[in-house]
Amino acid sequence: VVAHWGGVARGALLVSPADVDDEARTPPDTRSFQPMPMKPLGYPAIVVASTNDEFVTEERARAMAEAWGARFHSAGSSGHINLDSGHGPWPTGESVFAGLRSRAL
């Protein structure tokens, strides 16, 4: 969604971005976000993805980060990172966010 917004932002922490261009990995209700913009965001950003996310491969998440001019942070084997998949408090995420915040402000 952030890649579609454009505009002005101070920074973005993009966690488990879905690969909406891969219809085998994402549900039909994400199709309105196709195609995924693959151009620099224009502000500091970090993409966080795991090695076994059902909605995006690590390779594709790294490609998104590179295209957006963002840093990439691997969350290891964490699956899709959201509350529905059982993730709760996330100290590592807070640390990643703190690093982004220091660059964005």
MMTF fields as JSON, N, C-alpha, C and O atoms, coordinates in Angstrom:
{
  "mmtfVersion": "1.0.0",
  "mmtfProducer": "UNKNOWN",
  "numBonds": 419,
  "numAtoms": 420,
  "numGroups": 105,
  "numChains": 1,
  "numModels": 1,
  "chainsPerModel": [1],
  "groupsPerChain": [105],
  "chainIdList": ["A"],
  "bondAtomList": [4, 2, 8, 6, 12, 10, 16, 14, 20, 18, 24, 22, 28, 26, 32, 30, 36, 34, 40, 38, 44, 42, 48, 46, 52, 50, 56, 54, 60, 58, 64, 62, 68, 66, 72, 70, 76, 74, 80, 78, 84, 82, 88, 86, 92, 90, 96, 94, 100, 98, 104, 102, 108, 106, 112, 110, 116, 114, 120, 118, 124, 122, 128, 126, 132, 130, 136, 134, 140, 138, 144, 142, 148, 146, 152, 150, 156, 154, 160, 158, 164, 162, 168, 166, 172, 170, 176, 174, 180, 178, 184, 182, 188, 186, 192, 190, 196, 194, 200, 198, 204, 202, 208, 206, 212, 210, 216, 214, 220, 218, 224, 222, 228, 226, 232, 230, 236, 234, 240, 238, 244, 242, 248, 246, 252, 250, 256, 254, 260, 258, 264, 262, 268, 266, 272, 270, 276, 274, 280, 278, 284, 282, 288, 286, 292, 290, 296, 294, 300, 298, 304, 302, 308, 306, 312, 310, 316, 314, 320, 318, 324, 322, 328, 326, 332, 330, 336, 334, 340, 338, 344, 342, 348, 346, 352, 350, 356, 354, 360, 358, 364, 362, 368, 366, 372, 370, 376, 374, 380, 378, 384, 382, 388, 386, 392, 390, 396, 394, 400, 398, 404, 402, 408, 406, 412, 410, 416, 414],
  "bondOrderList": [1, 1, 1, 1, 1, 1, 1, 1, 1, 1, 1, 1, 1, 1, 1, 1, 1, 1, 1, 1, 1, 1, 1, 1, 1, 1, 1, 1, 1, 1, 1, 1, 1, 1, 1, 1, 1, 1, 1, 1, 1, 1, 1, 1, 1, 1, 1, 1, 1, 1, 1, 1, 1, 1, 1, 1, 1, 1, 1, 1, 1, 1, 1, 1, 1, 1, 1, 1, 1, 1, 1, 1, 1, 1, 1, 1, 1, 1, 1, 1, 1, 1, 1, 1, 1, 1, 1, 1, 1, 1, 1, 1, 1, 1, 1, 1, 1, 1, 1, 1, 1, 1, 1, 1],
  "groupList": [{"groupName": "VAL", "atomNameList": ["N", "CA", "C", "O"], "elementList": ["N", "C", "C", "O"], "formalChargeList": [0, 0, 0, 0], "bondAtomList": [1, 0, 2, 1, 3, 2], "bondOrderList": [1, 1, 2], "singleLetterCode": "V", "chemCompType": "L-PEPTIDE LINKING"}, {"groupName": "ALA", "atomNameList": ["N", "CA", "C", "O"], "elementList": ["N", "C", "C", "O"], "formalChargeList": [0, 0, 0, 0], "bondAtomList": [1, 0, 2, 1, 3, 2], "bondOrderList": [1, 1, 2], "singleLetterCode": "A", "chemCompType": "L-PEPTIDE LINKING"}, {"groupName": "HIS", "atomNameList": ["N", "CA", "C", "O"], "elementList": ["N", "C", "C", "O"], "formalChargeList": [0, 0, 0, 0], "bondAtomList": [1, 0, 2, 1, 3, 2], "bondOrderList": [1, 1, 2], "singleLetterCode": "H", "chemCompType": "L-PEPTIDE LINKING"}, {"groupName": "TRP", "atomNameList": ["N", "CA", "C", "O"], "elementList": ["N", "C", "C", "O"], "formalChargeList": [0, 0, 0, 0], "bondAtomList": [1, 0, 2, 1, 3, 2], "bondOrderList": [1, 1, 2], "singleLetterCode": "W", "chemCompType": "L-PEPTIDE LINKING"}, {"groupName": "GLY", "atomNameList": ["N", "CA", "C", "O"], "elementList": ["N", "C", "C", "O"], "formalChargeList": [0, 0, 0, 0], "bondAtomList": [1, 0, 2, 1, 3, 2], "bondOrderList": [1, 1, 2], "singleLetterCode": "G", "chemCompType": "PEPTIDE LINKING"}, {"groupName": "ARG", "atomNameList": ["N", "CA", "C", "O"], "elementList": ["N", "C", "C", "O"], "formalChargeList": [0, 0, 0, 0], "bondAtomList": [1, 0, 2, 1, 3, 2], "bondOrderList": [1, 1, 2], "singleLetterCode": "R", "chemCompType": "L-PEPTIDE LINKING"}, {"groupName": "LEU", "atomNameList": ["N", "CA", "C", "O"], "elementList": ["N", "C", "C", "O"], "formalChargeList": [0, 0, 0, 0], "bondAtomList": [1, 0, 2, 1, 3, 2], "bondOrderList": [1, 1, 2], "singleLetterCode": "L", "chemCompType": "L-PEPTIDE LINKING"}, {"groupName": "SER", "atomNameList": ["N", "CA", "C", "O"], "elementList": ["N", "C", "C", "O"], "formalChargeList": [0, 0, 0, 0], "bondAtomList": [1, 0, 2, 1, 3, 2], "bondOrderList": [1, 1, 2], "singleLetterCode": "S", "chemCompType": "L-PEPTIDE LINKING"}, {"groupName": "PRO", "atomNameList": ["N", "CA", "C", "O"], "elementList": ["N", "C", "C", "O"], "formalChargeList": [0, 0, 0, 0], "bondAtomList": [1, 0, 2, 1, 3, 2], "bondOrderList": [1, 1, 2], "singleLetterCode": "P", "chemCompType": "L-PEPTIDE LINKING"}, {"groupName": "ASP", "atomNameList": ["N", "CA", "C", "O"], "elementList": ["N", "C", "C", "O"], "formalChargeList": [0, 0, 0, 0], "bondAtomList": [1, 0, 2, 1, 3, 2], "bondOrderList": [1, 1, 2], "singleLetterCode": "D", "chemCompType": "L-PEPTIDE LINKING"}, {"groupName": "GLU", "atomNameList": ["N", "CA", "C", "O"], "elementList": ["N", "C", "C", "O"], "formalChargeList": [0, 0, 0, 0], "bondAtomList": [1, 0, 2, 1, 3, 2], "bondOrderList": [1, 1, 2], "singleLetterCode": "E", "chemCompType": "L-PEPTIDE LINKING"}, {"groupName": "THR", "atomNameList": ["N", "CA", "C", "O"], "elementList": ["N", "C", "C", "O"], "formalChargeList": [0, 0, 0, 0], "bondAtomList": [1, 0, 2, 1, 3, 2], "bondOrderList": [1, 1, 2], "singleLetterCode": "T", "chemCompType": "L-PEPTIDE LINKING"}, {"groupName": "PHE", "atomNameList": ["N", "CA", "C", "O"], "elementList": ["N", "C", "C", "O"], "formalChargeList": [0, 0, 0, 0], "bondAtomList": [1, 0, 2, 1, 3, 2], "bondOrderList": [1, 1, 2], "singleLetterCode": "F", "chemCompType": "L-PEPTIDE LINKING"}, {"groupName": "GLN", "atomNameList": ["N", "CA", "C", "O"], "elementList": ["N", "C", "C", "O"], "formalChargeList": [0, 0, 0, 0], "bondAtomList": [1, 0, 2, 1, 3, 2], "bondOrderList": [1, 1, 2], "singleLetterCode": "Q", "chemCompType": "L-PEPTIDE LINKING"}, {"groupName": "MET", "atomNameList": ["N", "CA", "C", "O"], "elementList": ["N", "C", "C", "O"], "formalChargeList": [0, 0, 0, 0], "bondAtomList": [1, 0, 2, 1, 3, 2], "bondOrderList": [1, 1, 2], "singleLetterCode": "M", "chemCompType": "L-PEPTIDE LINKING"}, {"groupName": "LYS", "atomNameList": ["N", "CA", "C", "O"], "elementList": ["N", "C", "C", "O"], "formalChargeList": [0, 0, 0, 0], "bondAtomList": [1, 0, 2, 1, 3, 2], "bondOrderList": [1, 1, 2], "singleLetterCode": "K", "chemCompType": "L-PEPTIDE LINKING"}, {"groupName": "TYR", "atomNameList": ["N", "CA", "C", "O"], "elementList": ["N", "C", "C", "O"], "formalChargeList": [0, 0, 0, 0], "bondAtomList": [1, 0, 2, 1, 3, 2], "bondOrderList": [1, 1, 2], "singleLetterCode": "Y", "chemCompType": "L-PEPTIDE LINKING"}, {"groupName": "ILE", "atomNameList": ["N", "CA", "C", "O"], "elementList": ["N", "C", "C", "O"], "formalChargeList": [0, 0, 0, 0], "bondAtomList": [1, 0, 2, 1, 3, 2], "bondOrderList": [1, 1, 2], "singleLetterCode": "I", "chemCompType": "L-PEPTIDE LINKING"}, {"groupName": "ASN", "atomNameList": ["N", "CA", "C", "O"], "elementList": ["N", "C", "C", "O"], "formalChargeList": [0, 0, 0, 0], "bondAtomList": [1, 0, 2, 1, 3, 2], "bondOrderList": [1, 1, 2], "singleLetterCode": "N", "chemCompType": "L-PEPTIDE LINKING"}],
  "groupTypeList": [0, 0, 1, 2, 3, 4, 4, 0, 1, 5, 4, 1, 6, 6, 0, 7, 8, 1, 9, 0, 9, 9, 10, 1, 5, 11, 8, 8, 9, 11, 5, 7, 12, 13, 8, 14, 8, 14, 15, 8, 6, 4, 16, 8, 1, 17, 0, 0, 1, 7, 11, 18, 9, 10, 12, 0, 11, 10, 10, 5, 1, 5, 1, 14, 1, 10, 1, 3, 4, 1, 5, 12, 2, 7, 1, 4, 7, 7, 4, 2, 17, 18, 6, 9, 7, 4, 2, 4, 8, 3, 8, 11, 4, 10, 7, 0, 12, 1, 4, 6, 5, 7, 5, 1, 6],
  "groupIdList": [1, 2, 3, 4, 5, 6, 7, 8, 9, 10, 11, 12, 13, 14, 15, 16, 17, 18, 19, 20, 21, 22, 23, 24, 25, 26, 27, 28, 29, 30, 31, 32, 33, 34, 35, 36, 37, 38, 39, 40, 41, 42, 43, 44, 45, 46, 47, 48, 49, 50, 51, 52, 53, 54, 55, 56, 57, 58, 59, 60, 61, 62, 63, 64, 65, 66, 67, 68, 69, 70, 71, 72, 73, 74, 75, 76, 77, 78, 79, 80, 81, 82, 83, 84, 85, 86, 87, 88, 89, 90, 91, 92, 93, 94, 95, 96, 97, 98, 99, 100, 101, 102, 103, 104, 105],
  "secStructList": [7, 2, 2, 2, 2, 7, 1, 7, 7, 1, 7, 3, 3, 3, 3, 1, 7, 7, 7, 6, 6, 7, 6, 6, 6, 1, 7, 4, 4, 4, 4, 4, 4, 7, 1, 7, 7, 7, 1, 7, 7, 1, 1, 7, 3, 3, 3, 3, 3, 7, 6, 6, 7, 6, 6, 7, 7, 2, 2, 2, 2, 2, 2, 2, 2, 2, 2, 2, 6, 7, 3, 3, 3, 3, 7, 7, 1, 7, 7, 1, 7, 1, 4, 4, 4, 6, 7, 7, 7, 7, 2, 2, 2, 2, 2, 2, 2, 2, 2, 2, 2, 2, 2, 2, 7],
  "xCoordList": [0.824, 0.0, 0.876, 0.605, 1.907, 2.779, 3.408, 3.54, 3.794, 4.415, 3.439, 3.867, 2.15, 1.141, 0.834, 0.479, 0.965, 0.607, 1.463, 0.964, 2.786, 3.675, 3.623, 3.485, 3.731, 3.582, 4.716, 5.803, 4.435, 5.446, 5.281, 4.191, 6.358, 6.413, 7.809, 8.74, 7.943, 9.267, 10.011, 11.24, 9.274, 9.882, 8.808, 7.64, 9.21, 8.243, 8.923, 10.011, 8.266, 8.672, 7.659, 6.501, 8.089, 7.206, 7.45, 8.467, 6.516, 6.676, 5.824, 4.614, 6.468, 5.801, 4.962, 3.763, 5.575, 4.785, 4.358, 5.183, 3.097, 2.601, 3.031, 3.078, 3.337, 3.694, 2.413, 2.036, 1.75, 0.455, 0.556, -0.461, 1.759, 1.936, 1.995, 1.921, 2.127, 2.151, 0.794, 0.556, -0.085, -1.455, -1.531, -2.54, -0.496, -0.482, -0.218, -0.504, 0.322, 0.684, -0.282, -0.268, -1.115, -1.964, -3.433, -3.741, -4.343, -5.777, -6.305, -5.693, -7.434, -8.003, -8.242, -8.144, -8.551, -8.841, -7.608, -7.73, -6.437, -5.232, -4.947, -4.038, -5.701, -5.431, -5.525, -4.884, -6.305, -6.435, -5.116, -4.98, -4.148, -2.854, -1.842, -0.69, -2.263, -1.369, -1.311, -2.302, -0.213, 1.089, 1.763, 1.493, 2.631, 3.38, 4.376, 5.229, 4.282, 5.269, 6.675, 6.897, 7.599, 8.982, 9.887, 10.725, 9.697, 10.507, 10.829, 10.128, 11.881, 12.27, 11.128, 10.369, 11.024, 9.982, 10.291, 9.379, 11.57, 11.945, 12.098, 12.246, 12.065, 12.268, 12.83, 12.716, 13.43, 14.004, 12.942, 11.82, 13.327, 12.406, 13.187, 14.344, 12.523, 13.069, 11.982, 10.833, 12.358, 11.462, 11.891, 13.057, 10.94, 11.188, 10.398, 9.189, 11.071, 10.378, 11.063, 12.234, 10.314, 10.871, 11.235, 10.904, 11.905, 12.339, 11.231, 11.379, 10.132, 9.063, 7.675, 6.729, 7.552, 6.265, 5.434, 5.928, 4.201, 3.348, 2.936, 2.493, 3.073, 2.62, 3.737, 3.457, 4.997, 6.119, 7.368, 7.621, 8.147, 9.423, 10.434, 10.285, 11.443, 12.477, 13.154, 13.478, 13.367, 13.992, 13.17, 13.727, 11.854, 10.997, 10.971, 10.983, 10.936, 10.964, 12.262, 12.259, 13.367, 14.648, 14.613, 15.136, 13.997, 13.881, 13.029, 13.34, 11.947, 11.121, 11.948, 11.93, 12.664, 13.495, 14.492, 14.653, 15.149, 16.131, 15.466, 15.969, 14.344, 13.641, 13.156, 13.168, 12.732, 12.204, 13.298, 13.011, 14.564, 15.65, 15.635, 16.098, 15.102, 14.951, 16.012, 16.566, 16.278, 17.119, 16.272, 15.045, 16.931, 16.221, 16.647, 17.834, 15.67, 15.951, 15.276, 14.055, 16.071, 15.509, 15.02, 15.739, 13.785, 13.21, 13.389, 12.776, 14.231, 14.453, 13.202, 12.4, 13.039, 11.897, 10.737, 10.495, 10.025, 8.959, 7.571, 6.591, 7.47, 6.176, 5.712, 6.52, 4.409, 3.856, 3.733, 3.079, 4.344, 4.445, 3.219, 3.128, 2.283, 1.107, 0.472, 0.868, -0.485, -1.134, -1.897, -1.917, -2.53, -3.32, -2.479, -3.003, -1.178, -0.322, 0.398, 1.345, -0.072, 0.442, 1.564, 2.103, 1.925, 2.977, 2.388, 1.289, 3.128, 2.7, 3.77, 4.308, 4.09, 5.156, 6.426, 6.78, 7.09, 8.205, 9.374, 9.531, 10.195, 11.326, 12.275, 12.793, 12.505, 13.381, 12.787, 13.501, 11.479, 10.808, 10.903, 11.08, 10.785, 10.908, 12.311, 12.482, 13.303, 14.678, 14.886, 15.521, 14.35, 14.447, 13.762, 14.295, 12.584, 11.848, 12.632, 12.658, 13.267, 14.049, 15.185, 15.473, 15.818, 16.875, 16.339, 16.969, 15.175, 14.545, 14.157, 14.378, 13.586, 13.134, 14.296, 14.152, 15.437, 16.593, 17.071, 17.623, 16.865, 17.252, 16.205, 16.535, 14.935, 13.844, 13.55, 12.961, 13.958, 13.624, 14.736, 14.609],
  "yCoordList": [-1.177, 0.0, 1.251, 2.193, 1.27, 2.447, 2.749, 3.913, 1.711, 1.922, 2.58, 3.257, 2.393, 3.016, 4.455, 5.278, 4.766, 6.084, 7.189, 8.255, 6.925, 8.002, 9.105, 8.836, 10.333, 11.45, 11.567, 11.022, 12.283, 12.604, 11.723, 11.611, 11.115, 10.354, 10.556, 10.898, 10.349, 10.471, 9.153, 9.127, 8.061, 6.75, 5.681, 5.965, 4.444, 3.335, 2.049, 1.709, 1.349, 0.007, -0.93, -0.976, -1.669, -2.521, -3.973, -4.564, -4.534, -5.871, -6.864, -6.688, -7.896, -8.958, -8.416, -8.689, -7.649, -7.141, -8.302, -9.134, -8.354, -9.423, -9.163, -8.016, -10.218, -10.12, -10.163, -11.22, -9.032, -8.985, -9.331, -9.608, -9.322, -9.69, -11.2, -11.67, -11.957, -13.419, -13.95, -14.118, -14.208, -14.601, -15.942, -16.231, -16.756, -18.031, -17.818, -18.7, -16.66, -16.402, -15.493, -15.452, -14.77, -13.792, -13.972, -14.439, -13.608, -13.77, -12.767, -11.722, -13.088, -12.216, -10.776, -9.863, -10.551, -9.176, -8.268, -7.07, -8.817, -7.983, -7.536, -6.736, -8.032, -7.741, -6.253, -5.793, -5.5, -4.069, -3.323, -2.167, -3.974, -3.351, -3.693, -3.263, -4.466, -4.785, -3.615, -2.895, -3.393, -3.993, -3.296, -2.133, -4.031, -3.464, -2.44, -2.784, -1.194, -0.202, -0.617, -0.976, -0.562, -0.946, 0.237, 0.18, 1.313, 2.516, 3.059, 2.75, 3.862, 4.376, 5.106, 5.851, 4.874, 5.513, 6.986, 7.803, 7.317, 8.71, 9.075, 10.252, 8.096, 8.327, 7.047, 5.981, 7.127, 5.932, 4.852, 5.133, 3.629, 2.511, 1.238, 1.089, 0.331, -0.994, -2.002, -1.859, -3.02, -4.141, -5.302, -5.695, -5.843, -7.001, -8.168, -8.06, -9.28, -10.462, -11.713, -11.693, -12.795, -14.057, -14.958, -14.673, -16.022, -16.963, -17.927, -18.66, -17.935, -18.894, -18.251, -18.867, -17.037, -16.334, -16.883, -16.978, -17.235, -17.8, -16.768, -17.144, -15.464, -14.419, -13.752, -12.978, -14.043, -13.459, -14.298, -14.72, -14.538, -15.215, -14.203, -12.997, -14.698, -13.783, -13.084, -11.899, -13.804, -13.218, -12.033, -10.987, -12.206, -11.132, -9.957, -8.8, -10.243, -9.172, -8.383, -7.16, -9.074, -8.381, -7.508, -6.394, -8.011, -7.234, -5.987, -4.917, -6.127, -4.964, -3.932, -2.745, -4.393, -3.479, -2.744, -1.528, -3.478, -2.852, -1.813, -0.699, -2.176, -1.251, -0.006, 1.091, -0.173, 0.947, 1.777, 2.802, 1.334, 2.045, 1.819, 2.662, 0.677, 0.359, -0.639, -1.386, -0.637, -1.683, -2.94, -2.869, -4.086, -5.349, -5.963, -5.988, -6.462, -7.153, -8.523, -8.614, -9.58, -10.934, -11.278, -11.111, -11.762, -12.197, -13.699, -14.295, -14.302, -15.737, -16.519, -16.079, -17.657, -18.538, -18.157, -18.812, -17.088, -16.557, -16.659, -16.249, -17.201, -17.252, -15.859, -14.936, -15.701, -14.375, -13.628, -14.107, -12.485, -11.759, -10.872, -9.784, -11.357, -10.563, -11.221, -12.317, -10.57, -11.104, -12.386, -13.287, -12.481, -13.671, -14.942, -16.037, -14.81, -15.987, -16.249, -17.033, -15.575, -15.875, -14.982, -15.217, -13.972, -13.063, -12.06, -11.54, -11.81, -10.851, -9.793, -9.306, -9.428, -8.445, -8.87, -10.049, -7.908, -8.204, -7.267, -6.257, -7.593, -6.725, -6.458, -5.349, -7.459, -7.247, -6.198, -5.331, -6.28, -5.293, -3.892, -2.916, -3.802, -2.496, -1.92, -0.714, -2.798, -2.353, -1.892, -0.866, -2.651, -2.268, -0.913, -0.033, -0.759, 0.503, 1.662, 2.755, 1.433, 2.492, 2.959, 4.153, 2.011, 2.374, 3.198, 4.167, 2.811, 3.569, 4.965, 5.962, 5.008, 6.296, 7.272, 8.466, 6.76, 7.65, 8.201, 9.299, 7.45, 7.925, 8.85, 9.742, 8.64, 9.366, 10.722, 11.594, 10.899, 12.167, 13.178, 14.287],
  "zCoordList": [0.0, 0.0, 0.0, -0.745, 0.814, 0.902, -0.455, -0.832, -1.187, -2.493, -3.47, -4.404, -3.268, -4.121, -3.699, -4.542, -2.422, -1.919, -2.489, -2.85, -2.569, -2.97, -1.933, -0.74, -2.378, -1.46, -0.469, -0.66, 0.58, 1.57, 2.8, 3.362, 3.199, 4.447, 5.008, 4.279, 6.274, 6.895, 6.881, 6.945, 6.796, 6.775, 6.791, 7.058, 6.503, 6.499, 6.942, 6.478, 7.838, 8.243, 7.6, 8.014, 6.597, 5.802, 6.198, 5.836, 6.939, 7.494, 6.711, 6.569, 6.214, 5.446, 4.295, 4.227, 3.384, 2.262, 1.357, 0.98, 1.02, 0.15, -1.29, -1.734, -2.003, -3.414, -4.24, -4.745, -4.378, -5.063, -6.541, -7.177, -7.098, -8.5, -8.701, -9.836, -7.634, -7.703, -7.246, -6.049, -8.196, -7.869, -7.14, -6.497, -7.226, -6.506, -5.016, -4.206, -4.651, -3.259, -2.523, -1.293, -3.238, -2.572, -2.938, -4.034, -2.037, -2.283, -3.317, -3.542, -3.937, -4.976, -4.53, -5.35, -3.262, -2.837, -2.826, -2.57, -3.096, -3.192, -4.618, -4.838, -5.587, -6.998, -7.327, -8.272, -6.57, -6.854, -6.62, -7.022, -5.976, -5.743, -6.838, -6.769, -7.851, -8.963, -9.932, -10.058, -10.615, -10.33, -9.149, -8.85, -8.499, -7.376, -7.912, -8.729, -7.469, -7.904, -7.466, -6.309, -8.387, -8.096, -8.413, -9.313, -7.648, -7.806, -6.417, -5.454, -6.306, -4.987, -4.285, -4.906, -2.98, -2.181, -1.916, -1.783, -1.841, -1.609, -0.142, 0.186, 0.74, 2.165, 2.776, 2.171, 3.953, 4.566, 4.79, 5.21, 4.501, 4.697, 4.983, 4.592, 5.674, 5.944, 5.609, 6.027, 4.852, 4.554, 5.446, 5.451, 6.198, 7.048, 6.483, 6.276, 6.233, 5.72, 6.235, 6.614, 6.24, 6.718, 5.541, 4.39, 5.852, 4.814, 4.405, 3.427, 5.138, 4.845, 4.903, 5.392, 4.414, 4.385, 3.223, 2.1, 3.481, 2.434, 1.387, 0.302, 1.691, 0.778, -0.028, -0.944, 0.304, -0.434, -0.18, 0.949, -1.235, -1.044, -0.506, -0.703, 0.162, 0.657, -0.522, -0.438, -1.609, -2.798, -3.333, -3.665, -3.411, -3.908, -2.919, -3.338, -1.624, -0.623, -0.722, -0.585, -0.958, -1.135, -2.394, -2.39, -3.469, -4.713, -4.492, -5.016, -3.711, -3.391, -2.632, -2.957, -1.628, -0.831, -1.72, -1.613, -2.583, -3.471, -4.381, -4.525, -4.989, -5.886, -5.149, -5.706, -3.908, -3.125, -2.461, -1.844, -2.586, -1.92, -0.425, 0.344, -0.011, 1.412, 1.862, 1.056, 3.144, 3.732, 3.872, 3.931, 3.923, 4.12, 5.433, 5.761, 6.191, 7.446, 7.392, 7.266, 7.487, 7.497, 8.892, 9.878, 8.961, 10.235, 10.43, 11.315, 9.6, 9.714, 9.359, 8.535, 9.97, 9.707, 10.628, 11.641, 10.261, 11.109, 10.497, 11.12, 9.283, 8.612, 8.248, 8.157, 8.039, 7.751, 9.074, 10.001, 9.161, 10.429, 10.619, 10.052, 11.426, 11.815, 13.041, 13.438, 13.621, 14.824, 14.546, 15.385, 13.371, 13.045, 12.999, 13.209, 12.726, 12.668, 13.988, 14.05, 15.05, 16.38, 16.872, 17.954, 16.112, 16.561, 17.547, 17.352, 18.582, 19.601, 19.763, 18.769, 20.991, 21.211, 20.469, 20.443, 19.88, 18.973, 19.243, 18.556, 20.238, 20.586, 19.414, 19.282, 18.568, 17.412, 16.479, 15.973, 16.253, 15.413, 15.994, 15.265, 17.306, 17.964, 17.765, 17.587, 17.798, 17.591, 16.145, 15.902, 15.192, 13.777, 13.576, 12.9, 14.167, 14.048, 14.656, 14.091, 15.794, 16.445, 15.524, 15.438, 14.844, 13.901, 12.743, 12.317, 12.233, 11.152, 11.633, 10.947, 12.808, 13.355, 13.503, 13.239, 13.924, 14.092, 12.748, 12.693, 11.668, 10.331, 9.731, 8.95, 10.097, 9.463, 10.101, 9.463, 11.352, 12.032, 11.937, 12.457]
}
